Amino acid sequence: DIQMTQSPSSVSASVGDRVTITCRASQGISSWLAWYQQKPGKAPKLLIYAASSLQSGVPSRFSGSGSGTDFTLTISSLQPEDFATYYCQQANSFPLTFGQGTKVEIK
Amino acid sequence: EVQLVESGGGLVQPGGSLRLSCAASGFTFSSYAMSWVRQAPGKGLEWVSAISGSGGSTYYADSVKGRFTISRDNSKNTLYLQMNSLRAEDTAVYYCAKVWLTGDDAFDIWGQGTMVTVSS
């Protein structure tokens, strides 16, 4: 199985800050990586697919990069509505696996 | 509007069974693979099972293999998860999720989730 490791587990940031979350796969997954945002009590929301493609309707302050084993989600200027937990997911092979999540908190 | 609505969750005793349903609307259901993803209280996301658009291919996490069965009825636009031999560690919110594009198993549409509690 492919293990997905996110870092950090949590980050405290202020509105306007640039935030970067990394995700590492235990083996190469090409660009088969997605990023999700989840707020408490809500279903996850797809932000990025294929490592760097922005899902329709997602603000352009979100961006993804990487391929192979190392990936990054960047929020260029954190907004109040961005405080949430973020998950990466490999879509390369079954079983599909998620990272453990990164909680973005208000500083 | 593209929508997924889960139902069937509830409280069940260890060793019991439950069948979850996910009603789809707003898209051509048979054209898309679907998955179940669960989230234990206070924990992260765990993929459970997937099924191809035709229903001919199914996949399972090791943690549920042999106990859970995924299926779909394309004439009813409905996805199912039959859960048998339930354990306390199966307690979670269960989400159904639509694959955004055949060949890329990222999920663009999620249901609101249904809670399954396994407890005596």
Boltz contact constraints between the chains, C-beta under 6 A:
constraints:
  - contact:
      token1: [A, 34]
      token2: [B, 106]
      max_distance: 6.0
  - contact:
      token1: [A, 43]
      token2: [B, 95]
      max_distance: 6.0
  - contact:
      token1: [A, 43]
      token2: [B, 110]
      max_distance: 6.0
  - contact:
      token1: [A, 43]
      token2: [B, 113]
      max_distance: 6.0
  - contact:
      token1: [A, 44]
      token2: [B, 110]
      max_distance: 6.0
  - contact:
      token1: [A, 46]
      token2: [B, 108]
      max_distance: 6.0
  - contact:
      token1: [A, 49]
      token2: [B, 106]
      max_distance: 6.0
  - contact:
      token1: [A, 87]
      token2: [B, 45]
      max_distance: 6.0
  - contact:
      token1: [A, 91]
      token2: [B, 104]
      max_distance: 6.0
  - contact:
      token1: [A, 91]
      token2: [B, 105]
      max_distance: 6.0
  - contact:
      token1: [A, 91]
      token2: [B, 106]
      max_distance: 6.0
  - contact:
      token1: [A, 94]
      token2: [B, 59]
      max_distance: 6.0
  - contact:
      token1: [A, 95]
      token2: [B, 61]
      max_distance: 6.0
  - contact:
      token1: [A, 96]
      token2: [B, 47]
      max_distance: 6.0
  - contact:
      token1: [A, 96]
      token2: [B, 105]
      max_distance: 6.0
  - contact:
      token1: [A, 98]
      token2: [B, 45]
      max_distance: 6.0
  - contact:
      token1: [A, 100]
      token2: [B, 44]
      max_distance: 6.0
  - contact:
      token1: [A, 101]
      token2: [B, 44]
      max_distance: 6.0
